[in-house]
Amino acid sequence: MDQNSIIKCREWLIKNEISFKENFDLSFRSWIKAGGIIKLYINPSNIEEVKDIVSFLKSEKITYYILGNISNTLIRDGNIYTPIINLQKIQNIDQISSNVYSVGAGTSISRFANFFSKKGFSGIQGLVGIPGSVGGGVFMNASSYGSCISDFLTSVIFMDEYGKIHKKKKDQLFFDWRSSYFHKKNLIILKIEFEFTKKENQLKLDNCIKEIKAHRSFYQENNFPNLGSLFATRNIYKDLSKNSIILYSAFLIHNFLTILFKRYSKTHLISYRKFSKSIYLKMLKIKKIQGFGFSEKTLNCIINLGSKDANKAIKLINNFQENVKYSIRREIIILDKIK
């Protein structure tokens, strides 16, 4: 997309009174606080506006990209001329019947989990604290602490690249561990319908959320900007153990000590995790990158130590994947080729 197309797109957005931001700086707005500058960051207020935007961009042969809460996406440095459509304003929650609801794709997962927990619905409390949007959560079939976003999902309404609206039921969406029908397809998730079947005592639900938040705070990175889980894995150390005898032996020792410290000293557990991380990085021959590193709480999380240079973070992640022979599927999205 050239400068003339940017101007034309900008004029069209103004004429049609569609909200957008110019020169959206990812180093301030993204969760990892790094990345380039998006020349046009479009914020439609409703589904009709999304449809109009897609139709216009299609007619002008302009490529676009859908971006959620920028919580698990790492975007290259420099100017980004591809228009970015963000659905954060589409966050309505509408009741269809007593226990059936329609949720806008831009709704934050934390708000979603808290909202339905306050209504006494059980089974979604584990999603509290996930930083993404419901649309992004459905795309990746987000799960945490025994809760999975597709557990109570009944159908998804989405738009194809031609602006046509579709609706598919859950059994047509091929949900699996950290994957769904929407992977590798140029589709825009708009609304999701859920049917909740379980009710629980409100005090019990509130206590459950408190416990999950406390657990998250202790075991997950919260001191530095980060992207959450790098890889789609239930246990990164176990998955790494499949690469060699040395890593398998390291996993057995790591697993034993983790169980021991969890039982007798959680304070020492964090110190051990810091030590374990350094040992694993040496075994995997991961080169240090100035400004970025791995969380002391888990090897499955990259942290920003004070850099705005997303390309360094991308280099670090690529180095990790190369050294483990791509044996673990990446969960975060890296946009290093975006124009």
Secondary structure, DSSP 8 states (H G I E B T S, - for coil): --HHHHHHHHHHHHHTT--EEEEEEHHHHSTTS---EEEEEE--SSHHHHHHHHHHHHHTT---EEE-SSSSEEE-SSEE-S-EEE-TT---EEE-SSSEEEEETTSBHHHHHHHHHHTTB-S-GGGTT--SBHHHHHHHT-EETTEETTSSEEEEEEE-TTS-EEEEEGGGS--BTTB-TTTTS--EEEEEEEE---B--HHHHHHHHHHHHHHHHHHS--SS-B-S-SBS-S-HHHHHGGG-HHHHHHHHHHHHHHHHHHHH-HHHHHHHHHHHHHHHHHHTT---BTTEEE-SS-TT-EEESS---HHHHHHHHHHHHHHTTT-S-B-SEEESS--
